[in-house]
Amino acid sequence: MYIQCCSFYTVFYTTHKSIYQLILIRINFQNISAFYFEYIDLFEKIINASK
């Protein structure tokens, strides 16, 4: 789970650095798993829309 999360954020970071940085400011890393599951669908839509 943790590795998948990290790899997802790596992909997201390399494709959307500025957006990632804005989101990163708001992330409480203790809640990163909850954040990941709550927003993964949104992130996938953003990433897919940019392809």
mmCIF file of the N, C-alpha and C atoms, coordinates in Angstrom:
data_MODEL
# 
_entry.id   MODEL 
# 
loop_
_atom_site.group_PDB 
_atom_site.id 
_atom_site.type_symbol 
_atom_site.label_atom_id 
_atom_site.label_alt_id 
_atom_site.label_comp_id 
_atom_site.label_asym_id 
_atom_site.label_entity_id 
_atom_site.label_seq_id 
_atom_site.pdbx_PDB_ins_code 
_atom_site.Cartn_x 
_atom_site.Cartn_y 
_atom_site.Cartn_z 
_atom_site.occupancy 
_atom_site.B_iso_or_equiv 
_atom_site.pdbx_formal_charge 
_atom_site.auth_seq_id 
_atom_site.auth_comp_id 
_atom_site.auth_asym_id 
_atom_site.auth_atom_id 
_atom_site.pdbx_PDB_model_num 
ATOM 1   N N  . MET A 1 1  ? 0.837   -1.198 0.000   1.00 0.00 ? 1  MET A N  1 
ATOM 2   C CA . MET A 1 1  ? 0.000   0.000  0.000   1.00 0.00 ? 1  MET A CA 1 
ATOM 3   C C  . MET A 1 1  ? 0.872   1.248  0.000   1.00 0.00 ? 1  MET A C  1 
ATOM 4   N N  . TYR A 1 2  ? 1.850   1.270  0.912   1.00 0.00 ? 2  TYR A N  1 
ATOM 5   C CA . TYR A 1 2  ? 2.709   2.460  1.013   1.00 0.00 ? 2  TYR A CA 1 
ATOM 6   C C  . TYR A 1 2  ? 3.510   2.665  -0.269  1.00 0.00 ? 2  TYR A C  1 
ATOM 7   N N  . ILE A 1 3  ? 4.025   1.583  -0.829  1.00 0.00 ? 3  ILE A N  1 
ATOM 8   C CA . ILE A 1 3  ? 4.818   1.684  -2.061  1.00 0.00 ? 3  ILE A CA 1 
ATOM 9   C C  . ILE A 1 3  ? 3.935   2.171  -3.210  1.00 0.00 ? 3  ILE A C  1 
ATOM 10  N N  . GLN A 1 4  ? 2.725   1.643  -3.300  1.00 0.00 ? 4  GLN A N  1 
ATOM 11  C CA . GLN A 1 4  ? 1.809   2.075  -4.352  1.00 0.00 ? 4  GLN A CA 1 
ATOM 12  C C  . GLN A 1 4  ? 1.510   3.562  -4.215  1.00 0.00 ? 4  GLN A C  1 
ATOM 13  N N  . CYS A 1 5  ? 1.315   3.989  -2.977  1.00 0.00 ? 5  CYS A N  1 
ATOM 14  C CA . CYS A 1 5  ? 1.029   5.394  -2.718  1.00 0.00 ? 5  CYS A CA 1 
ATOM 15  C C  . CYS A 1 5  ? 2.198   6.265  -3.168  1.00 0.00 ? 5  CYS A C  1 
ATOM 16  N N  . CYS A 1 6  ? 3.376   5.876  -2.794  1.00 0.00 ? 6  CYS A N  1 
ATOM 17  C CA . CYS A 1 6  ? 4.558   6.659  -3.160  1.00 0.00 ? 6  CYS A CA 1 
ATOM 18  C C  . CYS A 1 6  ? 4.753   6.702  -4.664  1.00 0.00 ? 6  CYS A C  1 
ATOM 19  N N  . SER A 1 7  ? 4.567   5.576  -5.332  1.00 0.00 ? 7  SER A N  1 
ATOM 20  C CA . SER A 1 7  ? 4.758   5.563  -6.777  1.00 0.00 ? 7  SER A CA 1 
ATOM 21  C C  . SER A 1 7  ? 3.702   6.413  -7.459  1.00 0.00 ? 7  SER A C  1 
ATOM 22  N N  . PHE A 1 8  ? 2.489   6.398  -6.923  1.00 0.00 ? 8  PHE A N  1 
ATOM 23  C CA . PHE A 1 8  ? 1.438   7.251  -7.484  1.00 0.00 ? 8  PHE A CA 1 
ATOM 24  C C  . PHE A 1 8  ? 1.818   8.716  -7.358  1.00 0.00 ? 8  PHE A C  1 
ATOM 25  N N  . TYR A 1 9  ? 2.278   9.113  -6.162  1.00 0.00 ? 9  TYR A N  1 
ATOM 26  C CA . TYR A 1 9  ? 2.645   10.507 -5.962  1.00 0.00 ? 9  TYR A CA 1 
ATOM 27  C C  . TYR A 1 9  ? 3.842   10.890 -6.811  1.00 0.00 ? 9  TYR A C  1 
ATOM 28  N N  . THR A 1 10 ? 4.736   9.944  -7.074  1.00 0.00 ? 10 THR A N  1 
ATOM 29  C CA . THR A 1 10 ? 5.871   10.228 -7.946  1.00 0.00 ? 10 THR A CA 1 
ATOM 30  C C  . THR A 1 10 ? 5.392   10.534 -9.358  1.00 0.00 ? 10 THR A C  1 
ATOM 31  N N  . VAL A 1 11 ? 4.476   9.725  -9.865  1.00 0.00 ? 11 VAL A N  1 
ATOM 32  C CA . VAL A 1 11 ? 3.915   9.975  -11.197 1.00 0.00 ? 11 VAL A CA 1 
ATOM 33  C C  . VAL A 1 11 ? 3.190   11.307 -11.219 1.00 0.00 ? 11 VAL A C  1 
ATOM 34  N N  . PHE A 1 12 ? 2.393   11.529 -10.174 1.00 0.00 ? 12 PHE A N  1 
ATOM 35  C CA . PHE A 1 12 ? 1.630   12.775 -10.116 1.00 0.00 ? 12 PHE A CA 1 
ATOM 36  C C  . PHE A 1 12 ? 2.573   13.973 -10.080 1.00 0.00 ? 12 PHE A C  1 
ATOM 37  N N  . TYR A 1 13 ? 3.650   13.843 -9.309  1.00 0.00 ? 13 TYR A N  1 
ATOM 38  C CA . TYR A 1 13 ? 4.605   14.945 -9.182  1.00 0.00 ? 13 TYR A CA 1 
ATOM 39  C C  . TYR A 1 13 ? 5.281   15.240 -10.519 1.00 0.00 ? 13 TYR A C  1 
ATOM 40  N N  . THR A 1 14 ? 5.675   14.215 -11.238 1.00 0.00 ? 14 THR A N  1 
ATOM 41  C CA . THR A 1 14 ? 6.414   14.437 -12.476 1.00 0.00 ? 14 THR A CA 1 
ATOM 42  C C  . THR A 1 14 ? 5.516   15.008 -13.569 1.00 0.00 ? 14 THR A C  1 
ATOM 43  N N  . THR A 1 15 ? 4.192   14.794 -13.458 1.00 0.00 ? 15 THR A N  1 
ATOM 44  C CA . THR A 1 15 ? 3.290   15.290 -14.492 1.00 0.00 ? 15 THR A CA 1 
ATOM 45  C C  . THR A 1 15 ? 2.612   16.595 -14.100 1.00 0.00 ? 15 THR A C  1 
ATOM 46  N N  . HIS A 1 16 ? 2.542   16.878 -12.816 1.00 0.00 ? 16 HIS A N  1 
ATOM 47  C CA . HIS A 1 16 ? 1.826   18.072 -12.349 1.00 0.00 ? 16 HIS A CA 1 
ATOM 48  C C  . HIS A 1 16 ? 2.574   18.701 -11.178 1.00 0.00 ? 16 HIS A C  1 
ATOM 49  N N  . LYS A 1 17 ? 3.791   19.147 -11.423 1.00 0.00 ? 17 LYS A N  1 
ATOM 50  C CA . LYS A 1 17 ? 4.632   19.621 -10.316 1.00 0.00 ? 17 LYS A CA 1 
ATOM 51  C C  . LYS A 1 17 ? 4.000   20.791 -9.562  1.00 0.00 ? 17 LYS A C  1 
ATOM 52  N N  . SER A 1 18 ? 3.491   21.760 -10.271 1.00 0.00 ? 18 SER A N  1 
ATOM 53  C CA . SER A 1 18 ? 2.955   22.931 -9.578  1.00 0.00 ? 18 SER A CA 1 
ATOM 54  C C  . SER A 1 18 ? 1.707   22.582 -8.782  1.00 0.00 ? 18 SER A C  1 
ATOM 55  N N  . ILE A 1 19 ? 0.820   21.760 -9.372  1.00 0.00 ? 19 ILE A N  1 
ATOM 56  C CA . ILE A 1 19 ? -0.380  21.334 -8.655  1.00 0.00 ? 19 ILE A CA 1 
ATOM 57  C C  . ILE A 1 19 ? 0.009   20.498 -7.452  1.00 0.00 ? 19 ILE A C  1 
ATOM 58  N N  . TYR A 1 20 ? 0.950   19.601 -7.647  1.00 0.00 ? 20 TYR A N  1 
ATOM 59  C CA . TYR A 1 20 ? 1.412   18.744 -6.555  1.00 0.00 ? 20 TYR A CA 1 
ATOM 60  C C  . TYR A 1 20 ? 1.933   19.578 -5.397  1.00 0.00 ? 20 TYR A C  1 
ATOM 61  N N  . GLN A 1 21 ? 2.698   20.607 -5.699  1.00 0.00 ? 21 GLN A N  1 
ATOM 62  C CA . GLN A 1 21 ? 3.273   21.437 -4.641  1.00 0.00 ? 21 GLN A CA 1 
ATOM 63  C C  . GLN A 1 21 ? 2.185   22.164 -3.864  1.00 0.00 ? 21 GLN A C  1 
ATOM 64  N N  . LEU A 1 22 ? 1.137   22.609 -4.561  1.00 0.00 ? 22 LEU A N  1 
ATOM 65  C CA . LEU A 1 22 ? 0.040   23.273 -3.864  1.00 0.00 ? 22 LEU A CA 1 
ATOM 66  C C  . LEU A 1 22 ? -0.703  22.298 -2.952  1.00 0.00 ? 22 LEU A C  1 
ATOM 67  N N  . ILE A 1 23 ? -0.915  21.082 -3.460  1.00 0.00 ? 23 ILE A N  1 
ATOM 68  C CA . ILE A 1 23 ? -1.590  20.070 -2.649  1.00 0.00 ? 23 ILE A CA 1 
ATOM 69  C C  . ILE A 1 23 ? -0.718  19.642 -1.481  1.00 0.00 ? 23 ILE A C  1 
ATOM 70  N N  . LEU A 1 24 ? 0.569   19.504 -1.750  1.00 0.00 ? 24 LEU A N  1 
ATOM 71  C CA . LEU A 1 24 ? 1.503   19.039 -0.724  1.00 0.00 ? 24 LEU A CA 1 
ATOM 72  C C  . LEU A 1 24 ? 1.474   19.953 0.494   1.00 0.00 ? 24 LEU A C  1 
ATOM 73  N N  . ILE A 1 25 ? 1.309   21.240 0.259   1.00 0.00 ? 25 ILE A N  1 
ATOM 74  C CA . ILE A 1 25 ? 1.261   22.205 1.358   1.00 0.00 ? 25 ILE A CA 1 
ATOM 75  C C  . ILE A 1 25 ? 0.118   21.863 2.308   1.00 0.00 ? 25 ILE A C  1 
ATOM 76  N N  . ARG A 1 26 ? -0.966  21.328 1.750   1.00 0.00 ? 26 ARG A N  1 
ATOM 77  C CA . ARG A 1 26 ? -2.167  21.081 2.537   1.00 0.00 ? 26 ARG A CA 1 
ATOM 78  C C  . ARG A 1 26 ? -2.217  19.677 3.131   1.00 0.00 ? 26 ARG A C  1 
ATOM 79  N N  . ILE A 1 27 ? -1.284  18.830 2.761   1.00 0.00 ? 27 ILE A N  1 
ATOM 80  C CA . ILE A 1 27 ? -1.320  17.442 3.230   1.00 0.00 ? 27 ILE A CA 1 
ATOM 81  C C  . ILE A 1 27 ? -0.731  17.332 4.626   1.00 0.00 ? 27 ILE A C  1 
ATOM 82  N N  . ASN A 1 28 ? -1.456  16.659 5.487   1.00 0.00 ? 28 ASN A N  1 
ATOM 83  C CA . ASN A 1 28 ? -0.876  16.218 6.747   1.00 0.00 ? 28 ASN A CA 1 
ATOM 84  C C  . ASN A 1 28 ? -0.372  14.804 6.492   1.00 0.00 ? 28 ASN A C  1 
ATOM 85  N N  . PHE A 1 29 ? 0.950   14.612 6.523   1.00 0.00 ? 29 PHE A N  1 
ATOM 86  C CA . PHE A 1 29 ? 1.502   13.330 6.098   1.00 0.00 ? 29 PHE A CA 1 
ATOM 87  C C  . PHE A 1 29 ? 1.066   12.171 6.970   1.00 0.00 ? 29 PHE A C  1 
ATOM 88  N N  . GLN A 1 30 ? 0.607   12.451 8.170   1.00 0.00 ? 30 GLN A N  1 
ATOM 89  C CA . GLN A 1 30 ? 0.093   11.377 9.004   1.00 0.00 ? 30 GLN A CA 1 
ATOM 90  C C  . GLN A 1 30 ? -1.212  10.827 8.450   1.00 0.00 ? 30 GLN A C  1 
ATOM 91  N N  . ASN A 1 31 ? -1.867  11.616 7.628   1.00 0.00 ? 31 ASN A N  1 
ATOM 92  C CA . ASN A 1 31 ? -3.146  11.208 7.053   1.00 0.00 ? 31 ASN A CA 1 
ATOM 93  C C  . ASN A 1 31 ? -3.029  10.929 5.557   1.00 0.00 ? 31 ASN A C  1 
ATOM 94  N N  . ILE A 1 32 ? -1.806  10.627 5.101   1.00 0.00 ? 32 ILE A N  1 
ATOM 95  C CA . ILE A 1 32 ? -1.587  10.511 3.656   1.00 0.00 ? 32 ILE A CA 1 
ATOM 96  C C  . ILE A 1 32 ? -2.364  9.348  3.050   1.00 0.00 ? 32 ILE A C  1 
ATOM 97  N N  . SER A 1 33 ? -2.547  8.276  3.801   1.00 0.00 ? 33 SER A N  1 
ATOM 98  C CA . SER A 1 33 ? -3.305  7.145  3.263   1.00 0.00 ? 33 SER A CA 1 
ATOM 99  C C  . SER A 1 33 ? -4.763  7.524  3.044   1.00 0.00 ? 33 SER A C  1 
ATOM 100 N N  . ALA A 1 34 ? -5.344  8.206  4.026   1.00 0.00 ? 34 ALA A N  1 
ATOM 101 C CA . ALA A 1 34 ? -6.729  8.644  3.895   1.00 0.00 ? 34 ALA A CA 1 
ATOM 102 C C  . ALA A 1 34 ? -6.849  9.636  2.739   1.00 0.00 ? 34 ALA A C  1 
ATOM 103 N N  . PHE A 1 35 ? -5.893  10.536 2.648   1.00 0.00 ? 35 PHE A N  1 
ATOM 104 C CA . PHE A 1 35 ? -5.874  11.511 1.558   1.00 0.00 ? 35 PHE A CA 1 
ATOM 105 C C  . PHE A 1 35 ? -5.794  10.804 0.211   1.00 0.00 ? 35 PHE A C  1 
ATOM 106 N N  . TYR A 1 36 ? -4.911  9.809  0.140   1.00 0.00 ? 36 TYR A N  1 
ATOM 107 C CA . TYR A 1 36 ? -4.705  9.062  -1.106  1.00 0.00 ? 36 TYR A CA 1 
ATOM 108 C C  . TYR A 1 36 ? -5.995  8.411  -1.569  1.00 0.00 ? 36 TYR A C  1 
ATOM 109 N N  . PHE A 1 37 ? -6.674  7.729  -0.646  1.00 0.00 ? 37 PHE A N  1 
ATOM 110 C CA . PHE A 1 37 ? -7.882  7.015  -1.052  1.00 0.00 ? 37 PHE A CA 1 
ATOM 111 C C  . PHE A 1 37 ? -9.021  7.974  -1.362  1.00 0.00 ? 37 PHE A C  1 
ATOM 112 N N  . GLU A 1 38 ? -9.044  9.098  -0.695  1.00 0.00 ? 38 GLU A N  1 
ATOM 113 C CA . GLU A 1 38 ? -10.134 10.047 -0.900  1.00 0.00 ? 38 GLU A CA 1 
ATOM 114 C C  . GLU A 1 38 ? -10.022 10.753 -2.240  1.00 0.00 ? 38 GLU A C  1 
ATOM 115 N N  . TYR A 1 39 ? -8.801  11.008 -2.685  1.00 0.00 ? 39 TYR A N  1 
ATOM 116 C CA . TYR A 1 39 ? -8.600  11.845 -3.861  1.00 0.00 ? 39 TYR A CA 1 
ATOM 117 C C  . TYR A 1 39 ? -8.005  11.131 -5.076  1.00 0.00 ? 39 TYR A C  1 
ATOM 118 N N  . ILE A 1 40 ? -7.765  9.819  -4.968  1.00 0.00 ? 40 ILE A N  1 
ATOM 119 C CA . ILE A 1 40 ? -7.116  9.142  -6.088  1.00 0.00 ? 40 ILE A CA 1 
ATOM 120 C C  . ILE A 1 40 ? -7.957  9.223  -7.358  1.00 0.00 ? 40 ILE A C  1 
ATOM 121 N N  . ASP A 1 41 ? -9.287  9.128  -7.228  1.00 0.00 ? 41 ASP A N  1 
ATOM 122 C CA . ASP A 1 41 ? -10.146 9.215  -8.410  1.00 0.00 ? 41 ASP A CA 1 
ATOM 123 C C  . ASP A 1 41 ? -10.015 10.586 -9.063  1.00 0.00 ? 41 ASP A C  1 
ATOM 124 N N  . LEU A 1 42 ? -9.976  11.621 -8.251  1.00 0.00 ? 42 LEU A N  1 
ATOM 125 C CA . LEU A 1 42 ? -9.816  12.976 -8.784  1.00 0.00 ? 42 LEU A CA 1 
ATOM 126 C C  . LEU A 1 42 ? -8.479  13.128 -9.493  1.00 0.00 ? 42 LEU A C  1 
ATOM 127 N N  . PHE A 1 43 ? -7.420  12.622 -8.858  1.00 0.00 ? 43 PHE A N  1 
ATOM 128 C CA . PHE A 1 43 ? -6.097  12.722 -9.457  1.00 0.00 ? 43 PHE A CA 1 
ATOM 129 C C  . PHE A 1 43 ? -6.032  11.960 -10.777 1.00 0.00 ? 43 PHE A C  1 
ATOM 130 N N  . GLU A 1 44 ? -6.649  10.771 -10.805 1.00 0.00 ? 44 GLU A N  1 
ATOM 131 C CA . GLU A 1 44 ? -6.622  9.991  -12.040 1.00 0.00 ? 44 GLU A CA 1 
ATOM 132 C C  . GLU A 1 44 ? -7.336  10.744 -13.152 1.00 0.00 ? 44 GLU A C  1 
ATOM 133 N N  . LYS A 1 45 ? -8.428  11.418 -12.832 1.00 0.00 ? 45 LYS A N  1 
ATOM 134 C CA . LYS A 1 45 ? -9.145  12.194 -13.844 1.00 0.00 ? 45 LYS A CA 1 
ATOM 135 C C  . LYS A 1 45 ? -8.269  13.333 -14.362 1.00 0.00 ? 45 LYS A C  1 
ATOM 136 N N  . ILE A 1 46 ? -7.561  13.992 -13.439 1.00 0.00 ? 46 ILE A N  1 
ATOM 137 C CA . ILE A 1 46 ? -6.681  15.084 -13.856 1.00 0.00 ? 46 ILE A CA 1 
ATOM 138 C C  . ILE A 1 46 ? -5.569  14.562 -14.761 1.00 0.00 ? 46 ILE A C  1 
ATOM 139 N N  . ILE A 1 47 ? -4.964  13.455 -14.350 1.00 0.00 ? 47 ILE A N  1 
ATOM 140 C CA . ILE A 1 47 ? -3.859  12.893 -15.127 1.00 0.00 ? 47 ILE A CA 1 
ATOM 141 C C  . ILE A 1 47 ? -4.339  12.418 -16.486 1.00 0.00 ? 47 ILE A C  1 
ATOM 142 N N  . ASN A 1 48 ? -5.471  11.723 -16.513 1.00 0.00 ? 48 ASN A N  1 
ATOM 143 C CA . ASN A 1 48 ? -5.994  11.219 -17.777 1.00 0.00 ? 48 ASN A CA 1 
ATOM 144 C C  . ASN A 1 48 ? -6.388  12.361 -18.699 1.00 0.00 ? 48 ASN A C  1 
ATOM 145 N N  . ALA A 1 49 ? -6.884  13.437 -18.143 1.00 0.00 ? 49 ALA A N  1 
ATOM 146 C CA . ALA A 1 49 ? -7.307  14.573 -18.955 1.00 0.00 ? 49 ALA A CA 1 
ATOM 147 C C  . ALA A 1 49 ? -6.111  15.269 -19.606 1.00 0.00 ? 49 ALA A C  1 
ATOM 148 N N  . SER A 1 50 ? -4.941  15.118 -18.997 1.00 0.00 ? 50 SER A N  1 
ATOM 149 C CA . SER A 1 50 ? -3.762  15.810 -19.520 1.00 0.00 ? 50 SER A CA 1 
ATOM 150 C C  . SER A 1 50 ? -3.025  14.993 -20.575 1.00 0.00 ? 50 SER A C  1 
ATOM 151 N N  . LYS A 1 51 ? -3.423  13.735 -20.762 1.00 0.00 ? 51 LYS A N  1 
ATOM 152 C CA . LYS A 1 51 ? -2.720  12.883 -21.725 1.00 0.00 ? 51 LYS A CA 1 
ATOM 153 C C  . LYS A 1 51 ? -3.152  13.195 -23.141 1.00 0.00 ? 51 LYS A C  1 
# 
